Amino acid sequence: MELNIIVLVKQVPDTRNVGGQAMNADGTINRAALPAVFNPEDLNALEQALLLKDKNPGSRVVVLTMGPGRAADILREALYRGADEAILLTDRAFAGADTLATSYALSMAVRRIGCFDIVLCGRQAIDGDTAQVGPQVAQMLGVPQVTCVRNIVSLDNSFAVAERSIENGVEVVKAPLPLLVTVEGTAASCRPRNAYRMLRFHRAATPTELSADGFRYTEQLQADEALCIKEWNLQDIAGDASRCGLSGSPTKVRNVENIVFKVKESKRYTAADGDLKALVAELLDNHTIG
Ligand SMILES: Cc1cc2nc3c(=O)[nH]c(=O)nc-3n(C[C@H](O)[C@H](O)[C@H](O)COP(=O)(O)OP(=O)(O)OC[C@H]3O[C@@H](n4cnc5c(N)ncnc54)[C@H](O)[C@@H]3O)c2cc1C
């Protein structure tokens, strides 16, 4: 069975290596101090896609990201590891998007790609950390979703069977296609870059990169369509501007506060019943829980 597989991938600041320079004085992220990386769980999602492709020769894996021009780096990374086609969704109209506006733009781009059997994405991005985008995209596409998947066990013409993590165990779920799956970090790690693919795809570029590059690789690009990273804007996905970017974002950030814990603000509790009761009472009291 030849599958049409789409993987949503996001470039994120590497929040696992936050140093003292990570935040600007005004509370915004100092992106220069945080290297941009492939969102870790999106690599797990890519591997699930490539495993499906291995089992179903002739299948096609398309990677899609919404972000600024530099996000093309993770698309090349996906091509090195086995993706067949890459699309960058980029437009000033998408700037300032919250998860709802991000999901809208991504779902419109998926519609533009056309027929698909399965959309895979990471469970959660390490910067926004909401885990909302996958479920929202599924809802906007009108397809079922299976979240927190650690393994896609099988997939035939009509159904996929997947193992998903739940508290204290694993649930095996059967869901009809087409389907959206969010993949978590316990799933198989992504295969490494392939040396031959690196030689071929290091020249892959978006039209914007090409024009900045003085069309150095134009001839190779004409000879190998897979080297063209597609670049789509709002018009290309027939998007409604009022549902994109800031104007399509109901989330409004009122204030961003830097919190640095000091030693004197920390408390030590033992596992004794009395300590645990005191901790719960304090958390209830200051409305952290309850
Ligand atoms: C008011 C507001 C304004 C914001 N403005 C900006 C801004 O100007 N610039 C900015 O970069 N961020 C901005 N953000 C953050 C942005 O909304 C989130 O990064 C984005 O919606 C994804 O949410 P998340 O990181 O929680 O993803 P999650 O829901 O945790 O991600 C789950 C999965 O969805 C997929 N996914 C998520 N985002 C993308 C993407 N962009 N492309 C492809 N796949 C994706 C990935 O597979 C990912 O693993 C803003 C947020 C808010 C609330």
Ligand as a Chemical Component Dictionary entry (heavy atoms), coordinates in Angstrom:
data_LIG
# 
_chem_comp.id                   LIG 
_chem_comp.type                 NON-POLYMER 
_chem_comp.pdbx_formal_charge   0 
_chem_comp.three_letter_code    LIG 
# 
loop_
_chem_comp_atom.comp_id 
_chem_comp_atom.atom_id 
_chem_comp_atom.alt_atom_id 
_chem_comp_atom.type_symbol 
_chem_comp_atom.charge 
_chem_comp_atom.model_Cartn_x 
_chem_comp_atom.model_Cartn_y 
_chem_comp_atom.model_Cartn_z 
_chem_comp_atom.pdbx_ordinal 
LIG C1  C1  C 0 -0.141 35.435 21.853 1  
LIG C2  C2  C 0 0.944  34.561 21.297 2  
LIG C3  C3  C 0 1.801  35.072 20.333 3  
LIG C4  C4  C 0 2.815  34.275 19.814 4  
LIG N1  N1  N 0 3.638  34.803 18.890 5  
LIG C5  C5  C 0 4.609  34.051 18.366 6  
LIG C6  C6  C 0 5.510  34.593 17.390 7  
LIG O1  O1  O 0 5.405  35.751 17.001 8  
LIG N2  N2  N 0 6.484  33.764 16.882 9  
LIG C7  C7  C 0 6.607  32.470 17.312 10 
LIG O2  O2  O 0 7.508  31.767 16.828 11 
LIG N3  N3  N 0 5.760  31.939 18.233 12 
LIG C8  C8  C 0 4.791  32.688 18.769 13 
LIG N4  N4  N 0 3.980  32.165 19.708 14 
LIG C9  C9  C 0 4.151  30.760 20.075 15 
LIG C10 C10 C 0 3.339  29.914 19.125 16 
LIG O3  O3  O 0 1.977  30.132 19.268 17 
LIG C11 C11 C 0 3.545  28.457 19.413 18 
LIG O4  O4  O 0 4.925  28.196 19.355 19 
LIG C12 C12 C 0 2.863  27.591 18.367 20 
LIG O5  O5  O 0 1.494  27.860 18.295 21 
LIG C13 C13 C 0 2.984  26.123 18.662 22 
LIG O6  O6  O 0 2.500  25.850 19.932 23 
LIG P1  P1  P 0 3.350  24.953 20.870 24 
LIG O7  O7  O 0 4.779  25.373 20.754 25 
LIG O8  O8  O 0 2.727  24.895 22.194 26 
LIG O9  O9  O 0 3.232  23.545 20.097 27 
LIG P2  P2  P 0 2.668  22.180 20.592 28 
LIG O10 O10 O 0 1.199  22.175 20.486 29 
LIG O11 O11 O 0 3.285  21.786 21.895 30 
LIG O12 O12 O 0 3.296  21.320 19.389 31 
LIG C14 C14 C 0 2.844  20.018 19.100 32 
LIG C15 C15 C 0 3.338  19.640 17.740 33 
LIG O13 O13 O 0 2.667  20.411 16.740 34 
LIG C16 C16 C 0 3.552  20.622 15.646 35 
LIG N5  N5  N 0 3.804  22.056 15.501 36 
LIG C17 C17 C 0 3.685  23.040 16.408 37 
LIG N6  N6  N 0 4.023  24.227 15.868 38 
LIG C18 C18 C 0 4.372  23.980 14.588 39 
LIG C19 C19 C 0 4.831  24.770 13.508 40 
LIG N7  N7  N 0 5.019  26.093 13.646 41 
LIG N8  N8  N 0 5.094  24.172 12.326 42 
LIG C20 C20 C 0 4.907  22.831 12.154 43 
LIG N9  N9  N 0 4.489  22.031 13.152 44 
LIG C21 C21 C 0 4.229  22.587 14.329 45 
LIG C22 C22 C 0 4.845  19.895 15.975 46 
LIG O14 O14 O 0 4.766  18.591 15.439 47 
LIG C23 C23 C 0 4.823  19.861 17.493 48 
LIG O15 O15 O 0 5.582  18.826 18.051 49 
LIG C24 C24 C 0 2.973  32.935 20.268 50 
LIG C25 C25 C 0 2.120  32.440 21.232 51 
LIG C26 C26 C 0 1.132  33.231 21.763 52 
LIG C27 C27 C 0 0.244  32.641 22.838 53 
# 
loop_
_chem_comp_bond.comp_id 
_chem_comp_bond.atom_id_1 
_chem_comp_bond.atom_id_2 
_chem_comp_bond.value_order 
_chem_comp_bond.pdbx_ordinal 
LIG C1  C2  SING 1  
LIG C2  C3  SING 2  
LIG C2  C26 DOUB 3  
LIG C3  C4  DOUB 4  
LIG C4  N1  SING 5  
LIG C4  C24 SING 6  
LIG N1  C5  DOUB 7  
LIG C5  C6  SING 8  
LIG C5  C8  SING 9  
LIG C6  O1  DOUB 10 
LIG C6  N2  SING 11 
LIG N2  C7  SING 12 
LIG C7  O2  DOUB 13 
LIG C7  N3  SING 14 
LIG N3  C8  DOUB 15 
LIG C8  N4  SING 16 
LIG N4  C9  SING 17 
LIG N4  C24 SING 18 
LIG C9  C10 SING 19 
LIG C10 O3  SING 20 
LIG C10 C11 SING 21 
LIG C11 O4  SING 22 
LIG C11 C12 SING 23 
LIG C12 O5  SING 24 
LIG C12 C13 SING 25 
LIG C13 O6  SING 26 
LIG O6  P1  SING 27 
LIG P1  O7  DOUB 28 
LIG P1  O8  SING 29 
LIG P1  O9  SING 30 
LIG O9  P2  SING 31 
LIG P2  O10 DOUB 32 
LIG P2  O11 SING 33 
LIG P2  O12 SING 34 
LIG O12 C14 SING 35 
LIG C14 C15 SING 36 
LIG C15 O13 SING 37 
LIG C15 C23 SING 38 
LIG O13 C16 SING 39 
LIG C16 N5  SING 40 
LIG C16 C22 SING 41 
LIG N5  C17 SING 42 
LIG N5  C21 SING 43 
LIG C17 N6  DOUB 44 
LIG N6  C18 SING 45 
LIG C18 C19 SING 46 
LIG C18 C21 DOUB 47 
LIG C19 N7  SING 48 
LIG C19 N8  DOUB 49 
LIG N8  C20 SING 50 
LIG C20 N9  DOUB 51 
LIG N9  C21 SING 52 
LIG C22 O14 SING 53 
LIG C22 C23 SING 54 
LIG C23 O15 SING 55 
LIG C24 C25 DOUB 56 
LIG C25 C26 SING 57 
LIG C26 C27 SING 58 
# 
